[in-house]
Amino acid sequence: MSESFYSPILSSIPYCESEQMSRQQKSWIGLPSRVADNNGLTLIECLVAIAVIGLTAAVMGPVMVFSMATRIQSQRAEQAIQIAQAEVDTIRLMVERGGDFRSALAAYPSTTAASVTAVGAPTTIAASYGPTPDTAKQVAIGSSTGSNKFAVQVFRTVGSTTVGSSVPVTFDIGVRVYDFNAVKNNSSSLRTDAAALRFTSGEGQRSTRPIAVIYTSIFQGDRDGSLCAYKQYLGNAASTTGLDCI
């Protein structure tokens, strides 16, 4: 049907109504729509959207970097604590098993310092503990190439023995776990106090401080005279009175 067929109908509609007839209304009676669809974004609107996205990225970028660095630091700290505790447990188990463990204990360097807390930071890294406490052992996490992540420093005092025995029944040990690159690159400026875990965008304090530090005493209590030796080791010989110490 042609458009002329509808002319009498359209002419009967008031002028204002026929001018305001929408494209949808015309489609009801079968007339083709000639109204163009001009909906869309203008250039200004696109530029504003790009500016908003750029501003959001600029604000969120540093936050994401800080969050990632802090998460890595927390993960390293957890691994370092596990390594330090494993070293302590290994030595404690060695002593608790008894027998002559002097050869096994000799693998851990001893110090003549007044206390384990007075021992200085490591200066070199090796595949095993050195004869002196200034050598840290490299520890790898994972099996990939270049996976060395930690340098572990373990040291002990000479300790005290019971009468008639040369096997120490009590001594102090210290364990410090450093970041591998910290010892490798900053061996002359390392500190001995533990690094603080805080919000950071990089390595933070672990670039110069140990990530984990443990100082503890090892005591073998099931050997004759060990209690007396421990009391004397603590520097309180007077308290051994009445303990049947020889």
C-alpha positions as CSV (number, residue, x, y, z in Angstrom):
1,M,0.0,0.0,0.0
2,S,1.3,3.4,-0.9
3,E,1.8,6.4,1.3
4,S,-0.9,8.3,-0.7
5,F,-3.5,5.9,0.7
6,Y,-2.9,7.4,4.2
7,S,-3.0,11.0,3.2
8,P,-6.7,11.5,4.1
9,I,-6.0,10.0,7.5
10,L,-3.0,12.2,8.1
11,S,-4.8,15.3,6.9
12,S,-7.5,14.8,9.5
13,I,-5.0,14.9,12.4
14,P,-4.4,18.3,13.9
15,Y,-1.2,20.0,12.8
16,C,0.5,19.9,16.2
17,E,-0.3,16.3,16.6
18,S,0.9,15.3,13.2
19,E,4.2,17.1,13.7
20,Q,4.8,15.5,17.0
21,M,4.0,12.0,15.8
22,S,6.9,9.8,16.7
23,R,8.7,7.3,14.6
24,Q,7.1,4.5,16.7
25,Q,3.6,5.9,16.0
26,K,4.3,6.0,12.3
27,S,5.6,2.4,12.4
28,W,2.2,1.3,13.8
29,I,0.5,2.2,10.6
30,G,3.2,0.8,8.3
31,L,5.0,4.0,7.3
32,P,8.7,3.8,7.0
33,S,10.7,5.8,9.5
34,R,12.9,8.5,8.2
35,V,14.2,9.8,11.6
36,A,17.9,9.1,12.0
37,D,19.2,7.7,15.2
38,N,21.7,10.3,16.6
39,N,22.3,8.7,20.0
40,G,26.1,8.2,21.0
41,L,29.0,9.8,22.8
42,T,30.4,13.1,21.8
43,L,34.2,13.8,21.6
44,I,34.0,15.7,24.8
45,E,32.3,12.9,26.6
46,C,35.0,10.4,25.4
47,L,37.8,12.7,26.6
48,V,36.1,13.1,30.0
49,A,35.8,9.3,30.3
50,I,39.5,8.8,29.4
51,A,40.5,11.4,31.9
52,V,38.5,9.7,34.7
53,I,40.0,6.3,33.8
54,G,43.5,7.8,33.8
55,L,43.0,9.6,37.2
56,T,41.7,6.3,38.7
57,A,44.7,4.4,37.5
58,A,47.1,7.1,38.8
59,V,45.4,6.9,42.2
60,M,45.2,3.1,42.4
61,G,48.6,2.3,40.9
62,P,50.8,3.2,43.9
63,V,48.4,1.4,46.2
64,M,48.7,-1.8,44.2
65,V,52.5,-1.6,44.2
66,F,52.6,-1.1,47.9
67,S,50.2,-3.9,48.5
68,M,52.2,-6.3,46.3
69,A,55.5,-5.4,48.0
70,T,54.0,-5.8,51.4
71,R,52.5,-9.2,50.6
72,I,55.9,-10.4,49.3
73,Q,57.6,-9.2,52.5
74,S,55.1,-11.0,54.6
75,Q,55.6,-14.2,52.7
76,R,59.4,-13.9,53.0
77,A,59.0,-13.3,56.8
78,E,56.9,-16.4,57.2
79,Q,59.5,-18.5,55.3
80,A,62.4,-17.0,57.3
81,I,60.7,-17.8,60.6
82,Q,60.1,-21.4,59.5
83,I,63.8,-21.8,58.5
84,A,65.0,-20.3,61.8
85,Q,62.7,-22.5,63.9
86,A,63.8,-25.6,61.9
87,E,67.5,-24.9,62.7
88,V,66.7,-24.5,66.4
89,D,64.6,-27.7,66.4
90,T,67.4,-29.6,64.7
91,I,69.9,-28.7,67.4
92,R,67.5,-29.3,70.2
93,L,66.6,-32.8,68.9
94,M,70.3,-33.6,68.6
95,V,70.8,-32.8,72.2
96,E,67.7,-34.5,73.5
97,R,68.7,-37.7,71.8
98,G,71.7,-37.8,74.0
99,G,75.0,-39.6,73.3
100,D,78.1,-37.9,72.1
101,F,76.8,-35.3,69.8
102,R,80.0,-33.2,69.8
103,S,80.9,-33.9,66.1
104,A,77.5,-33.0,64.9
105,L,77.4,-29.9,67.1
106,A,80.8,-28.9,65.7
107,A,79.2,-28.1,62.3
108,Y,77.7,-25.0,64.0
109,P,80.3,-22.3,64.7
110,S,81.0,-21.3,68.3
111,T,81.6,-17.9,69.6
112,T,83.7,-16.5,72.5
113,A,81.4,-13.5,72.8
114,A,79.8,-12.8,76.2
115,S,76.4,-13.7,74.7
116,V,74.9,-14.7,71.4
117,T,73.2,-11.3,71.0
118,A,76.7,-9.7,70.8
119,V,77.7,-11.7,67.7
120,G,78.1,-9.5,64.7
121,A,76.3,-9.8,61.3
122,P,77.6,-12.2,58.6
123,T,80.1,-10.9,56.0
124,T,80.2,-13.8,53.5
125,I,77.9,-16.5,52.1
126,A,78.8,-20.1,51.6
127,A,77.2,-23.5,50.9
128,S,77.6,-24.5,54.5
129,Y,78.3,-22.9,57.9
130,G,81.8,-21.7,58.3
131,P,84.2,-22.2,61.2
132,T,83.3,-18.7,62.5
133,P,79.9,-17.0,62.9
134,D,80.6,-14.4,60.2
135,T,79.7,-16.9,57.4
136,A,76.1,-17.5,56.5
137,K,74.7,-20.5,54.7
138,Q,72.7,-20.0,51.6
139,V,69.3,-21.5,51.5
140,A,67.3,-22.0,48.3
141,I,63.5,-22.1,48.1
142,G,62.2,-23.9,45.1
143,S,64.0,-25.7,42.3
144,S,64.4,-23.0,39.7
145,T,67.8,-21.5,38.8
146,G,68.9,-18.7,41.0
147,S,66.4,-19.6,43.7
148,N,68.7,-18.7,46.7
149,K,66.5,-16.4,48.8
150,F,68.0,-16.5,52.3
151,A,71.3,-16.5,54.1
152,V,71.2,-18.2,57.5
153,Q,73.6,-17.4,60.3
154,V,73.7,-19.9,63.1
155,F,76.1,-19.7,66.1
156,R,76.4,-21.0,69.6
157,T,78.3,-20.5,72.8
158,V,80.8,-23.1,74.1
159,G,78.4,-24.0,76.9
160,S,78.9,-26.0,80.1
161,T,79.6,-29.7,80.7
162,T,79.0,-32.0,83.5
163,V,81.9,-33.4,85.7
164,G,83.8,-36.1,83.9
165,S,82.3,-35.4,80.5
166,S,83.3,-33.1,77.6
167,V,79.8,-33.2,76.0
168,P,78.0,-29.8,76.6
169,V,74.7,-30.2,78.3
170,T,73.7,-26.6,78.1
171,F,74.6,-23.7,75.7
172,D,72.9,-20.8,73.9
173,I,72.3,-20.6,70.2
174,G,71.4,-17.8,67.9
175,V,69.8,-17.9,64.5
176,R,69.4,-15.0,62.1
177,V,67.9,-15.3,58.6
178,Y,68.8,-12.6,56.2
179,D,67.6,-11.9,52.7
180,F,70.2,-13.5,50.3
181,N,70.7,-10.3,48.4
182,A,71.1,-8.3,51.6
183,V,74.2,-10.3,52.6
184,K,75.5,-10.5,49.0
185,N,75.2,-6.7,48.3
186,N,75.3,-5.0,51.7
187,S,77.6,-7.2,53.8
188,S,79.4,-4.2,55.2
189,S,76.3,-2.4,56.5
190,L,74.2,-5.3,57.9
191,R,72.6,-5.0,61.3
192,T,71.6,-7.7,63.8
193,D,68.2,-6.4,65.0
194,A,65.2,-7.9,63.3
195,A,63.5,-6.0,60.5
196,A,60.1,-4.5,61.2
197,L,57.3,-5.7,59.0
198,R,55.6,-2.6,57.7
199,F,53.8,-1.2,54.6
200,T,56.5,-0.7,52.0
201,S,57.0,-0.3,48.3
202,G,60.3,-2.2,48.1
203,E,62.6,-4.4,50.3
204,G,62.1,-2.2,53.3
205,Q,64.3,-2.9,56.3
206,R,65.1,-6.5,55.1
207,S,67.8,-5.0,52.8
208,T,70.0,-4.5,55.9
209,R,68.4,-6.4,58.7
210,P,67.6,-10.1,59.4
211,I,64.0,-11.1,58.6
212,A,63.9,-13.5,61.5
213,V,65.9,-13.7,64.7
214,I,65.8,-16.4,67.4
215,Y,68.0,-16.6,70.5
216,T,67.4,-19.5,72.9
217,S,69.1,-21.9,75.3
218,I,69.5,-25.6,74.8
219,F,69.5,-27.7,77.9
220,Q,69.8,-31.5,78.3
221,G,68.1,-32.3,81.5
222,D,68.3,-36.1,81.7
223,R,72.0,-36.4,82.3
224,D,73.6,-36.7,85.8
225,G,74.7,-33.3,87.0
226,S,73.1,-31.4,84.1
227,L,70.9,-29.3,86.5
228,C,74.0,-28.2,88.4
229,A,75.8,-27.5,85.1
230,Y,72.9,-25.4,84.0
231,K,72.7,-23.4,87.2
232,Q,76.4,-22.7,87.0
233,Y,76.1,-21.8,83.3
234,L,73.6,-19.2,84.3
235,G,76.2,-17.7,86.5
236,N,74.4,-18.4,89.8
237,A,76.7,-21.0,91.4
238,A,75.4,-20.2,94.8
239,S,72.0,-21.6,93.9
240,T,73.4,-25.1,93.4
241,T,73.6,-25.5,97.2
242,G,71.7,-28.6,98.1
243,L,71.6,-30.0,94.6
244,D,74.3,-32.6,95.4
245,C,76.7,-31.1,92.8
246,I,80.2,-32.4,92.6
